[in-house]
Amino acid sequence: MDWFWRMDRSLGGAAEPHRGQRFSAAHPLLLGLVMGPAFGVLIGVLLLISALAGFGDPLTVTTLLLSLGLSAFIGVFFVGMGYFERLRQRHYGHYREP
């Protein structure tokens, strides 16, 4: 894992984190709970636009399950990224437990 920290440091990972990075490290669950539904709404709006353009029915079970599944996946992904950001900041000494 030493190679990862060397690469991260060379790409600027040891710099002081900005406000968004500090928020994602301090509140990873909130980050996932915000980003998951936001992505689900985006997918839903895109499905409605495609239906208005004549590409199919937006309210089928498949499209609704796809929208819910993708939003759940994105929410879990962002929770994981928040915890990873916390680990990264803790490694460099930027994150302090509240």
Backbone hydrogen bonds in HBPLUS format (Angstrom, degrees):
<---DONOR---> <-ACCEPTOR-->    atom                        ^
c    i                          cat <-CA-CA->   ^        H-A-AA   ^      H-
h    n   atom  resd res      DA  || num        DHA   H-A  angle D-A-AA Bond
n    s   type  num  typ     dist DA aas  dist angle  dist       angle   num
A0004-PHE N   A0001-MET O   3.07 MM   3  5.37 127.4  2.36 102.1 115.0     1
A0005-TRP N   A0001-MET O   3.42 MM   4  6.88 156.9  2.47 151.4 155.9     2
A0006-ARG N   A0002-ASP O   3.06 MM   4  6.31 154.8  2.12 150.4 157.6     3
A0007-MET N   A0003-TRP O   2.98 MM   4  6.15 161.1  2.01 147.0 151.9     4
A0008-ASP N   A0004-PHE O   2.80 MM   4  5.99 159.9  1.84 151.3 157.7     5
A0009-ARG N   A0005-TRP O   2.93 MM   4  5.97 157.2  1.98 140.6 146.5     6
A0010-SER N   A0006-ARG O   3.00 MM   4  6.20 154.3  2.07 143.8 150.9     7
A0011-LEU N   A0007-MET O   3.03 MM   4  6.25 135.6  2.23 142.8 154.2     8
A0013-GLY N   A0008-ASP O   2.69 MM   5  4.94 152.9  1.76 152.1 147.3     9
A0012-GLY N   A0009-ARG O   3.17 MM   3  5.21 162.2  2.20 106.0 109.4    10
A0015-ALA N   A0012-GLY O   3.32 MM   3  5.74 166.6  2.34 112.3 116.1    11
A0022-ARG N   A0018-HIS O   3.00 MM   4  6.29 156.3  2.06 155.9 163.5    12
A0023-PHE N   A0019-ARG O   2.97 MM   4  6.21 154.7  2.03 146.6 153.4    13
A0024-SER N   A0020-GLY O   2.99 MM   4  6.18 163.5  2.01 147.1 151.3    14
A0025-ALA N   A0021-GLN O   3.06 MM   4  6.20 147.8  2.17 142.5 150.5    15
A0026-ALA N   A0022-ARG O   2.98 MM   4  6.10 149.6  2.08 143.4 151.7    16
A0027-HIS N   A0023-PHE O   2.86 MM   4  5.87 149.9  1.95 154.6 161.6    17
A0031-LEU N   A0027-HIS O   3.05 MM   4  6.23 153.7  2.12 148.0 155.8    18
A0032-GLY N   A0028-PRO O   3.09 MM   4  6.36 157.2  2.14 144.2 148.9    19
A0033-LEU N   A0029-LEU O   2.88 MM   4  6.12 154.7  1.94 148.2 155.9    20
A0034-VAL N   A0030-LEU O   2.94 MM   4  6.08 132.5  2.17 142.9 154.0    21
A0035-MET N   A0031-LEU O   2.92 MM   4  6.05 170.6  1.93 154.0 157.0    22
A0036-GLY N   A0032-GLY O   3.00 MM   4  5.73 160.8  2.04 141.5 146.8    23
A0038-ALA N   A0034-VAL O   3.24 MM   4  6.24 152.5  2.32 141.8 150.0    24
A0039-PHE N   A0035-MET O   2.93 MM   4  6.00 156.1  1.99 145.9 151.4    25
A0040-GLY N   A0036-GLY O   2.95 MM   4  6.23 151.8  2.03 147.5 156.5    26
A0041-VAL N   A0037-PRO O   2.85 MM   4  6.09 154.6  1.92 150.8 156.1    27
A0042-LEU N   A0038-ALA O   3.05 MM   4  6.29 155.9  2.11 142.6 149.3    28
A0043-ILE N   A0039-PHE O   2.93 MM   4  6.21 161.5  1.96 151.8 155.8    29
A0044-GLY N   A0040-GLY O   2.89 MM   4  6.08 156.3  1.95 145.2 152.4    30
A0045-VAL N   A0041-VAL O   2.86 MM   4  6.09 158.0  1.91 152.3 157.4    31
A0046-LEU N   A0042-LEU O   2.96 MM   4  6.21 159.6  2.01 149.0 154.9    32
A0047-LEU N   A0043-ILE O   2.88 MM   4  6.11 149.9  1.97 146.5 155.0    33
A0048-LEU N   A0044-GLY O   2.94 MM   4  6.21 151.1  2.03 144.4 152.4    34
A0049-ILE N   A0045-VAL O   2.89 MM   4  6.16 156.1  1.95 150.0 156.6    35
A0050-SER N   A0046-LEU O   2.93 MM   4  6.12 154.9  2.00 142.3 149.3    36
A0051-ALA N   A0047-LEU O   2.95 MM   4  6.16 144.3  2.08 139.6 149.4    37
A0052-LEU N   A0048-LEU O   2.91 MM   4  6.18 152.6  1.99 146.7 154.0    38
A0053-ALA N   A0049-ILE O   2.98 MM   4  6.20 136.7  2.17 139.7 151.6    39
A0055-PHE N   A0050-SER O   2.95 MM   5  5.51 162.0  1.98 154.0 153.7    40
A0054-GLY N   A0051-ALA O   3.02 MM   3  5.07 154.0  2.09 100.1 108.3    41
A0064-LEU N   A0060-THR O   3.15 MM   4  6.37 162.0  2.19 151.6 156.8    42
A0065-LEU N   A0061-VAL O   2.91 MM   4  6.02 161.5  1.94 150.1 155.4    43
A0066-LEU N   A0062-THR O   2.88 MM   4  6.01 151.8  1.96 144.2 152.7    44
A0067-SER N   A0063-THR O   2.96 MM   4  6.11 158.4  2.01 143.8 149.1    45
A0068-LEU N   A0064-LEU O   2.96 MM   4  6.18 164.2  1.99 149.9 154.1    46
A0069-GLY N   A0065-LEU O   2.79 MM   4  5.81 160.6  1.83 146.7 153.0    47
A0070-LEU N   A0066-LEU O   2.93 MM   4  5.98 162.5  1.97 147.6 152.3    48
A0071-SER N   A0067-SER O   3.04 MM   4  6.14 156.0  2.10 142.8 149.7    49
A0072-ALA N   A0068-LEU O   2.96 MM   4  6.14 154.5  2.03 146.2 153.0    50
A0073-PHE N   A0069-GLY O   2.94 MM   4  6.13 159.2  1.99 146.5 152.5    51
A0074-ILE N   A0070-LEU O   2.90 MM   4  6.06 163.7  1.92 149.9 154.1    52
A0075-GLY N   A0071-SER O   2.96 MM   4  6.06 153.6  2.03 141.2 148.7    53
A0076-VAL N   A0072-ALA O   2.99 MM   4  6.23 163.4  2.02 152.1 155.5    54
A0077-PHE N   A0073-PHE O   2.87 MM   4  6.04 154.6  1.93 147.6 155.7    55
A0078-PHE N   A0074-ILE O   2.95 MM   4  6.14 159.3  1.99 149.3 153.5    56
A0079-VAL N   A0075-GLY O   3.04 MM   4  6.29 146.1  2.16 142.8 152.4    57
A0080-GLY N   A0076-VAL O   3.01 MM   4  6.27 160.5  2.05 148.5 153.2    58
A0081-MET N   A0077-PHE O   2.92 MM   4  6.24 151.2  2.00 145.0 153.7    59
A0082-GLY N   A0078-PHE O   2.92 MM   4  6.05 147.3  2.03 139.5 147.8    60
A0083-TYR N   A0079-VAL O   3.03 MM   4  6.37 156.0  2.09 150.5 156.3    61
A0084-PHE N   A0080-GLY O   2.90 MM   4  6.12 151.2  1.98 144.8 153.7    62
A0085-GLU N   A0081-MET O   2.87 MM   4  6.05 150.5  1.96 141.9 149.8    63
A0086-ARG N   A0082-GLY O   3.00 MM   4  6.26 147.6  2.11 140.4 149.2    64
A0087-LEU N   A0083-TYR O   2.99 MM   4  6.28 155.0  2.06 144.6 150.8    65
A0088-ARG N   A0084-PHE O   2.89 MM   4  6.16 156.9  1.94 148.7 155.2    66
A0089-GLN N   A0085-GLU O   2.91 MM   4  6.08 163.1  1.93 149.2 153.5    67
A0090-ARG N   A0086-ARG O   2.88 MM   4  6.00 151.4  1.96 144.8 153.4    68
A0091-HIS N   A0087-LEU O   2.96 MM   4  6.14 147.0  2.07 142.8 151.4    69
A0092-TYR N   A0088-ARG O   3.26 MM   4  6.60 151.3  2.35 145.1 151.1    70
A0094-HIS N   A0089-GLN O   2.80 MM   5  5.00 147.0  1.90 155.5 151.9    71
A0095-TYR N   A0089-GLN O   3.35 MM   6  5.12 147.7  2.46 103.7 102.5    72
A0093-GLY N   A0090-ARG O   3.21 MM   3  4.93 149.9  2.31  93.8 102.8    73
